[in-house]
């Protein structure tokens, strides 16, 4: 988790990823869609997360940017309320 990340959403997002394809997923919470990196991290020390999955299927992507299994959801988003969206992620 990047210390400068912000909570994009307090719910995960289902995204279909194709097996064998290289993706760069947003780790800062500032990209336009919150899932794929669009370069918005450049104002932070955060870097996108490079991911290649084996199987083509839907994955639950962490949108709170706090999952211990980032970029995949582990349920950590449940600690965030609607008022936390847009704010800094909680530390460990």
TANORJO-V842337 format. One line per field, one symbol per residue. ss: DSSP state (H for helix, E for strand, - for the rest). A space follows every 10 residues. Layout:
ss->???
This chain:
ss->-----E---- --EEEEE--- -EEEE----- -----E---H HHH-----EE EE----EEEE E--------- -E---HHHH- -HHH---E-- --
